[in-house]
Amino acid sequence: MSTTDVIRNAELGDIVAMLQDQRSRRLDVAVPATDMHSEGGRIRVSGLPSDLTEDGFFDVNGLYTPTVVADEGLSIKLDIPRQYLRRLREQHIELFDANVNGWLDKNKDKSYLLRMFRDDGADNEGRGVLRALLSNRYKSIDNLEAVLAALEGIKNAGIDPFSLSFHGDLTDRRMYLRIESDQVVARAEKLLTNYRSPFGGQLGRDNPVINGGFVLTNSEVGNGRFTLTPRFTVQVCTNGMTVERDAFRATHLGAELGDGVIDWSLEVERKNNDLIIAQTTDSVRKFLDPAYVQAQVDLIEGKAEKPVQAEIIKNVSKSMGFTKDQEENILGMFIKGSDMTAGGVMQAVTAVAVNEPDGDVAAELESKALDVLELAAR
């Protein structure tokens, strides 16, 4: 189950428009376990006052359809094994309800934060989508505010936003905004001399350039911290890799929330924004420094030249926990790339990420690229 608000490789304007729409439908409530009940796989909320929206009062009480992320939250908070709960949803919804309701009763002294989207077009009982069930100490960092604050941080760092390109993904779990500079580049002859783009056949030796940049990642549903991570893009093929060891991360943890509809205060948003602006300013100055980018590329090139055989793909895939399909796709990209080196293995992984339709999976592949290089170079 999904919120359907999922986009991949979208332009900044499209991402902002979707985030604005999501914010207009956002509904956060802190609910005692005694006011929650599972019916037909949906979660009924009761005992709460109406919420005042721009369109008038909205009756918060009713049924909300959980996403996969929300089911995972039920599993964690109620200590129900995830695979078991997933199986019940697929095969025995009555037993799903019985398990959830039984453990809600066992936890009746607790309250949870429910993050939801209102749906005015839902049926008589339905009120929208339950996108996450979290601790009532969860601190929200809003995706839209994160983007706007990051843009302010970029300007504070003395970088013209119009000199950057922006594209990103929005999934049920996270937002990814990738920022790339065509003015901050590094030469990578050793890495790219023998490489051929698996997409168009262009030769790396004809364009041995890597662009500097970074990726902003945030989750509103408890699937990771607000993060700024350096990211490099290979011009000849648009493959991207992230440098996880240099990432900045901020945890979503705050004071306990009182029961009822949550109206995140302007003071909370201001503090979040100040943090994001300050950290983006510092991170941009570091990540978009040509000397930093070239130094990182030099480190990569120091390991990338080691010759390897195609059989290494199986060993690397097993060590990194890649699926069988991913292993086969990586092997295909490795062969198309025509670069029988450790660097070619890394490029094959990031090339698979380019074509991956799931934004979360693509980001995970990019985050593992340098670890793959390490393994292949051994």
N, C-alpha and C positions, 0 to 999 in steps of 0.2 A: 504493500500500500504506500502511496506517495501523495504528497501535497499537490502534485502536478506542477508546482512552481520550480521546475528544473530547467536550466539552460546550460549550454556548453559552448565555450569559445565565443562568448558574446562580447559586443562592444560595451564600453563604459556606460553610454547613454541607456542601452537596453537593460543593463544590470541595475542602474539607479532607478529606472522606471519600475522594474519588478519589485525592488526593495521598498519603494514608496507605496506600491499597492499592498505589499505584505504588511507594512507598518499600519496602514489604514484598517486592516482586518485583524491585527494582533490583539490577542486577549490572554492575559496572564492572571491566573488565580492561585492563591494558596488555599488548599482544601484539606480539611481533616479526613483521615481515612474513613471515618464514619459517614461522610457525605459523598463517598464514591462507591459505585456498584457496577459490575460488568453484566451487560445484557446483550446476548447475541454477538459477543466479541467487541461490542462498543462500550465505552465507559460513560455511565450516567453520573452527572454532577447535580447535587441538590443542595438546598438550604442556603443559597447565595443570593445577595441582592442583585437587581438589574444593573447593567453597566450603561452609563451615559456615553453615547457616541455622537459623531457629527450628524447622524441621521435620526437621533432620538434614543430612546431607551432600548437596550437589547437584553432579552431574558437569557441570562447566562446558564440557567439550569436546563438540562436536557442531555441528549446523547452526543458523544463525540467519537468519531472514527479514528482509531490509533494508526499512526504510521508504523513502519518497521522499527524506527528509532524509538517511538513511544513504547512499543512492546518490549524492546530491550530495556527501557527504563523500568517497566513493570517487573521484568525478570530480576534486575539488579536490586531494586528497592524492596521487593517482596521475597527475594532469595528463592526464586523459582528457576531451575535450570533453563537456560535460553533455548537450547535445542528442543527440550521437552515442551516448552510453551509454544514454540513455533510449530511443532508437530500437532499440538492440540488445536491451534488456530486452523491448520490446514485440514485436519481429519476429524476433530471432535469438538465442536465449538461449545457444546453444553459443558463438557469437562473443562474447557478453557475457563468458562465463567465460574465454575465451581472452585477451581484452583485459585483464581484471582480473588474471588469474594472471600474464600476461606482465609487467605493470608492477609487480606485487608482487615478482616475481623481480628486476626492475631496482632495486627499493628494499629489497633484503633486509637492508641494514644499518640500517634504520629500525624504530622501534616506534610503535604507534598506540594511542590510548585508544578502546576500544569501549564504548559505553554501551548496555546491553541491559535487557530485561525477561525474567525467567525465565518459563517456561510449563510447569508440571508436567503439563499435559494434552496436550502436543505429542506428535508421533509418535516412533517409536523413535530416529530420528536427530535430530529437531528438539529444540531446547532453548529456543526463544523468539524474541523479536523483537530485531533489531539496529536501534536507533533513531538512532544517530549514530556516525560514525567521525571522530575528532578528533586534534589534536596531543596528544602525551603530556605537554605542559606546560599543558594545560587545567585551570583551577581551577574546581571545582564550587561553584556557589551553589544549594543545594537549594531547590526551589519551596516545599515545606512549611515549611522553616525561614525562608524569606523572608517568608512570610505571617505566621507567628507572631511573628517579630522586628518586622515592620512594625506589628502590633497593639500590641506593647510600646512602639514608638516613638510611636504615636498617644497612648497613655496618658501617656507621659513629656512629651508636648507639652501636657498639660492638657486634652485633648479626651476626652469620654466616648464610648467606642466605640458605645454604644447610641444615641447621637444621630446616627450615621451609617448609611447604607445601603451594603451590599456586594453586588456581583454581578460575574460575570466569565466568562471563557472559558478553556478548556484545549484546545490544539491539539497536533499532533505537533511543532510548532516552538517554541511559547511558551505562557506563562501570562499572562493579563491579569486583574488584580483592580481593578475600578473602585470607588472610594470616593467617596461623595457626601454632602454635608451639607445638610439642609433648614433649617439655622439660619444658614448663610453664604450670603447672596443679594445680587444686584445688580439694579438696575432697568435695563431696556433698552427704553424706549419707542420710541426712534428705530429700533432694529433690528426691533422686532416689531409696530409699529403696523399695517402693511399685510400682515402675514403671517397665513396660515391654515394650521393643521396639516393636512398631507396624509393623516393617519391618521384623524382624527375630525372635522375641520372646525372645531375650536375656533379662536377668533380671538385672535391675539397681543395685541391691544390690551386684551383682557379679563384677560390674565394675563401682563404684560410682565416676567417675573421669570426670572433665570438663577441656578442653584445652583452654588456653588463645590465643588471636589473635586479629586481626582487619580487617576491610574491607576498601579498597580505592574505593571511588566512584567519577566519574567525568562525566560531560556531555559536549559534543562539540556543542550541539544544543539548549542550553538555558533551559534545563530541570533539573536544580539544580546546586549547587556549588560543587567545588572540596572539598571532605570531607574525613576525616579519623575518623573512628568510631570503638571503641572497640567491639569485637565480641567473644562470647564464644561458644564452640562446645561440646555437650554431647557425650562422646565416644561411649556409648552403642547403639546410634541410629543415630549419625551424625546430630541431630537437632542443629540449630544455632540460637542465639539471639544476638541482638545488643543493646548497652547501648547508646541511643541517647543523653542523657544529657551530656555526656563527649566528644562528637564529636568536632573535629576542622573543620571549614568551611571557604573557601576562595571564594569571589564573583568574577564573570566574568564581570568586568566593567572597561572600560578604556577610552582613549581619542577618540573623534569622528574621524571616518575613512573617508579619501577622496574617491571620486567615482573612480571606476575602479577595476581591479584585485588586490586582496590583497596578498602581499607577506610578511607574518609575519616575522619581522626582527629577526636576531639572538639575538639582545639586548633584545627584548621582551621575547623570549624563555629562554634566560639566566636568566632573572629576575624571570620568572615563575619557572624555575628549582631550583634556589637558595631558593625560598620560599618553594617549595615542599620538598627539601632535608632537610632544617632546621626544618620544621614542622614534617616531618616523623621521623627525628632523635629524637625530643622531644617526639612525640607521642609513638614511639616504646619503648622508655625507660620507659614510664608510663604504656602503655597497656600490655607490656610483662614483667612487674614486678610481680613475684609470689604473693607478698603481696597484690598488687592491685587486682589481679584476685580473690584471696581467700576472700578479703574483700567484693567484689561485690557478690560473690557466697553466702557469709554469709547473706548479705542483702536479697537476693532472698529467701534463706531458711527460713528467719524469717517470710515470708508471705506464703510460699508454703504449709505448713502443714495443713491449714484450710480445714476441710472436706466440700465437696460440693456434690450436686446431678446433674445428667445429664441435668436436666432442665435449669441449669445455662448457658448452651451453647447458648440457644436462646437469653437470656438477654444480654450476653456478645457480641454476634454477632450483635445484634441490636445497642448496644451502640458504637461499633467499626466500624459500617458501612460495615460489611462483606456482601457479596452477599448470596443468598439462597443456591447456590451450595457450597460456602465456608462453610457456617454454617453446611450443611449436611456432608461435608468432615471432618470438625473439630469434629463433634459428633462421626463419625466413628472412627477417630484416638483416641478420648478420651476413647471410649469403648475398643478398642484394647490395649490401654496403661494400662488399669486396675488400674489406680491411681485416686481414687475419691477424689482428693484434688485440691486446687487452682493451685498448681504446675502441676498437671496432665492436667488442662485446658491449661495452658501455653505451655506445651509440645505438646498438640494436635495441637495447632496453628502452632508451628514451624515444626511439622511433616508434616503438609499439605504443608508448604513451600518447604520441601525437594522434594516433587513430583510435584510441580507446574512447568509447562513447560515455563511460561513467567518469565524471570529474573526480570523484574520490579515488578511484583506482588509478587514474592517470597521475594524480598528484603523488600517490604512493610509489608508483614506478619511478617518477622523477626523483623522489627523495632517496631511493635506493641506488641511483646510478653510480655514485662515487664508491659505495660499498661494493657494488659489482666490479668496478674497476680494480679495487683492492684485491678482491678474490681472484679475478682473472690474471692479475699481475704476479700472483704467487706461483 
